[in-house]
Amino acid sequence: MSSSEIVKGTVWEDASATCMGRLTTPTGANATQSSVSTITYGVYDLDGTQPLIAVTSGTAATTATLYNALQTDARWTEDATGYNFAYTVTPTSLANGEHQYRVVFTFTFTTAEVAKALYDLSVKGELRR
């Protein structure tokens, strides 16, 4: 997750979307709750009238979104190694069907170094074909 790749996904409008990944520290170790001091996020409607202004933003609780051990439940399909970060974007943040949204997470480590994770979500309208 600490790379320059943007994770892509598709979701229905007015539905939640869970952004997941494997966050590593600047030294390459898997991040833990004690290695990250803050997690902030912004959701941007790239097809909206103001794509550079977040439609929602805030701080995610480290203890609720970052796991100390890698998880391998059924939601994770990338590999057998697992994930240590999961955050669910609320339906109100993804309200416009046929729009592209970008979710930007900023992780500040206890060492004051910063990592970002970006997710592009294509939101499909319920009544579209």
MIMI-958517 format. One record per residue (C-alpha): residue number from 1; residue in one letter; chain; x, z, y. Coordinates in steps of 0.2 Angstrom, whole numbers. Example, Ala and Ser with C-alpha at 12.3 -4.5 7.8 and 13.67 -1.06 7.14 Angstrom:
[1, "A", "A", [62, 39, -22]]
[2, "S", "A", [68, 36, -5]]
***
This chain:
[1, "M", "A", [0, 0, 0]]
[2, "S", "A", [14, 2, 12]]
[3, "S", "A", [17, -17, 12]]
[4, "S", "A", [12, -30, 23]]
[5, "E", "A", [-2, -37, 12]]
[6, "I", "A", [-20, -36, 17]]
[7, "V", "A", [-32, -31, 3]]
[8, "K", "A", [-48, -42, 2]]
[9, "G", "A", [-65, -38, -4]]
[10, "T", "A", [-83, -42, -3]]
[11, "V", "A", [-98, -30, 0]]
[12, "W", "A", [-116, -32, 4]]
[13, "E", "A", [-122, -28, 21]]
[14, "D", "A", [-128, -10, 24]]
[15, "A", "A", [-118, -5, 9]]
[16, "S", "A", [-103, 7, 7]]
[17, "A", "A", [-86, 0, 2]]
[18, "T", "A", [-72, 11, -5]]
[19, "C", "A", [-55, 6, 0]]
[20, "M", "A", [-42, 11, -12]]
[21, "G", "A", [-23, 10, -14]]
[22, "R", "A", [-7, 17, -20]]
[23, "L", "A", [2, 25, -4]]
[24, "T", "A", [20, 28, -5]]
[25, "T", "A", [31, 38, 7]]
[26, "P", "A", [45, 30, 17]]
[27, "T", "A", [57, 35, 3]]
[28, "G", "A", [47, 26, -10]]
[29, "A", "A", [39, 41, -19]]
[30, "N", "A", [20, 42, -21]]
[31, "A", "A", [12, 51, -6]]
[32, "T", "A", [4, 67, -9]]
[33, "Q", "A", [-7, 78, 2]]
[34, "S", "A", [8, 88, 8]]
[35, "S", "A", [18, 72, 13]]
[36, "V", "A", [4, 65, 25]]
[37, "S", "A", [0, 75, 41]]
[38, "T", "A", [-14, 63, 47]]
[39, "I", "A", [-25, 48, 42]]
[40, "T", "A", [-34, 39, 55]]
[41, "Y", "A", [-45, 24, 53]]
[42, "G", "A", [-54, 10, 63]]
[43, "V", "A", [-67, -3, 57]]
[44, "Y", "A", [-67, -19, 67]]
[45, "D", "A", [-80, -32, 66]]
[46, "L", "A", [-70, -48, 67]]
[47, "D", "A", [-85, -59, 70]]
[48, "G", "A", [-93, -48, 83]]
[49, "T", "A", [-93, -50, 102]]
[50, "Q", "A", [-79, -37, 104]]
[51, "P", "A", [-67, -39, 88]]
[52, "L", "A", [-53, -29, 96]]
[53, "I", "A", [-64, -13, 98]]
[54, "A", "A", [-67, -3, 83]]
[55, "V", "A", [-86, -1, 79]]
[56, "T", "A", [-81, 15, 71]]
[57, "S", "A", [-66, 26, 70]]
[58, "G", "A", [-60, 43, 66]]
[59, "T", "A", [-49, 54, 56]]
[60, "A", "A", [-50, 55, 37]]
[61, "A", "A", [-47, 72, 29]]
[62, "T", "A", [-31, 71, 19]]
[63, "T", "A", [-38, 83, 6]]
[64, "A", "A", [-53, 72, 3]]
[65, "T", "A", [-45, 55, 3]]
[66, "L", "A", [-27, 57, -4]]
[67, "Y", "A", [-23, 63, -22]]
[68, "N", "A", [-8, 72, -27]]
[69, "A", "A", [-8, 63, -44]]
[70, "L", "A", [-12, 45, -47]]
[71, "Q", "A", [-30, 42, -53]]
[72, "T", "A", [-35, 29, -66]]
[73, "D", "A", [-54, 30, -66]]
[74, "A", "A", [-65, 15, -69]]
[75, "R", "A", [-65, 10, -50]]
[76, "W", "A", [-47, 5, -51]]
[77, "T", "A", [-44, -12, -59]]
[78, "E", "A", [-27, -17, -51]]
[79, "D", "A", [-16, -10, -64]]
[80, "A", "A", [-14, 4, -77]]
[81, "T", "A", [-3, 15, -65]]
[82, "G", "A", [-17, 21, -53]]
[83, "Y", "A", [-21, 25, -35]]
[84, "N", "A", [-19, 40, -24]]
[85, "F", "A", [-29, 35, -9]]
[86, "A", "A", [-48, 32, -8]]
[87, "Y", "A", [-59, 31, 7]]
[88, "T", "A", [-77, 26, 7]]
[89, "V", "A", [-83, 16, 23]]
[90, "T", "A", [-101, 20, 27]]
[91, "P", "A", [-115, 7, 27]]
[92, "T", "A", [-117, 9, 46]]
[93, "S", "A", [-100, 3, 49]]
[94, "L", "A", [-103, -13, 39]]
[95, "A", "A", [-121, -17, 46]]
[96, "N", "A", [-119, -36, 50]]
[97, "G", "A", [-121, -48, 36]]
[98, "E", "A", [-110, -64, 36]]
[99, "H", "A", [-97, -55, 46]]
[100, "Q", "A", [-79, -51, 42]]
[101, "Y", "A", [-73, -33, 45]]
[102, "R", "A", [-55, -26, 45]]
[103, "V", "A", [-52, -8, 41]]
[104, "V", "A", [-36, -1, 47]]
[105, "F", "A", [-29, 15, 41]]
[106, "T", "A", [-14, 23, 49]]
[107, "F", "A", [-5, 36, 39]]
[108, "T", "A", [7, 48, 48]]
[109, "F", "A", [19, 57, 37]]
[110, "T", "A", [26, 74, 39]]
[111, "T", "A", [42, 66, 44]]
[112, "A", "A", [33, 57, 59]]
[113, "E", "A", [35, 40, 51]]
[114, "V", "A", [20, 29, 50]]
[115, "A", "A", [12, 17, 37]]
[116, "K", "A", [-3, 6, 39]]
[117, "A", "A", [-15, -1, 26]]
[118, "L", "A", [-27, -15, 30]]
[119, "Y", "A", [-43, -21, 21]]
[120, "D", "A", [-53, -36, 25]]
[121, "L", "A", [-71, -35, 20]]
[122, "S", "A", [-82, -50, 19]]
[123, "V", "A", [-100, -43, 21]]
[124, "K", "A", [-113, -54, 13]]
[125, "G", "A", [-131, -54, 20]]
[126, "E", "A", [-145, -49, 8]]
[127, "L", "A", [-156, -63, 12]]
[128, "R", "A", [-143, -77, 12]]
[129, "R", "A", [-140, -89, -1]]
***
